[in-house]
Amino acid sequence: MASEADNNGTPKLKRQAYEEELQRLQAELCKLQDWVKHKGLRVIVIFEGRATAGKGGTIKAITERVSPRVFRVAALPASSDREKTQMYIQRYMQHFPAAGEIVMFDRSWYNRAGVERVMGFCTDDEYEEFFRSVPEFEKMLVRSGIVLVKYWFSISDAEQHRRFQMRIHDPLKQWKLSPMDLKSWSRWYDYSRARDEMFKATDTRYAPWYIVRSDDKKRARLNCIDHLLSQFPYEDVPHEEIALPERVFNPDYERKVLPPELYVPSKY
């Protein structure tokens, strides 16, 4: 299962072993998808963590083989002027799941406990009110029947530095960089303190936090998916046998040769 070791001495996963295990887990996600639809469940999965911690890559691995009608991703931009006048949680609620849906928040209402707190985008009163309200809000969600799973992706400062450098110098990854990400790098310890306060206030029995070690991206993805699957007592859902119906033959139809300019050029 492993090859050479990484900087921490942990054996790295071979690509083939990683891909085989990922494919197995993705097949289980398809089973979970059918079961969630069959049971009419509503599921929210929160992905939080520092910039470059691997949230997006894990979400991509989860959604690669499943239906976007069941597994929906909510990655909200900065609040609009109108949204800033609303109840803080309001803009997230419109993305909540209906029966048979799993919504994954790529960052969530916990922005207030992280970037908004560290960068001064909220007042002290708003920050304190957030911690008073969120545990009660999440208790209400769980009581209403929503399954809520919260993940924090934990990355070391050395590994984050390496990934920032990769994004800076790789044209295919530069789009991932934002001015806020760069500012967050310079405030590592402020974010650490904010994270600790967040855990203290919002790690509850009914909505606990789960920390994913993410210095090794491949292991982080596999561990997170495996843990997510373990949160549900899912099982195979019976399906009717599928048979391809006979095609109806139409003797009056003649397939015509279409003009060549309608076709995409065959460059490859």
C-alpha angles and dihedrals in degrees: 000000000000143000131181119354126255126231091284093052093252113137112250120234115249111241093240093051090048094049093047093051092044090053090051092051092046089055088054089050088057089054090048089050092055091046094050090051092045092050095040091232125171115217133184120190118188122204115195134162144109123307112284092018092126104256094132094048091051093048089050091051090051095048098040097093104022135081117275086214090067103027105048124180121215114195105165124200123225114302117275120232089260093049090052088065093052130085104286097244094043099093091053095050094065088066095052118125129264121210112309096019136117115200118196116200112210090205117346145188085318087082084092091060092048127024096014092052096044097042095043096245092137134043124248089251092053091048093050091046089053091059091046093050106037099066090051091044092051091046088055091050093052092044089053090058101261115140107225122195121178124197129188115195109215119205130175121241091243093053093045089052090052093050093047089054090051091052092048094052102033113081089203091058103036091092088067091064120092130178087247091056091054092048090049090057091059091050099051095139094045088055090047092055091046090051092050091051090048093053092047093053102036108030097104136165092249096041109025127177120242118203119215116201101225109176085105105053097196094050091044091056094047094045093048095048092046091050093046090053090050090061092071131060088218123164138177114296116219113250130195114246111264121224125179107239122232113267114242110240116223111195092189094063119090118187107233129211107250123219111273092231089070092066127086108248112264099233095150 
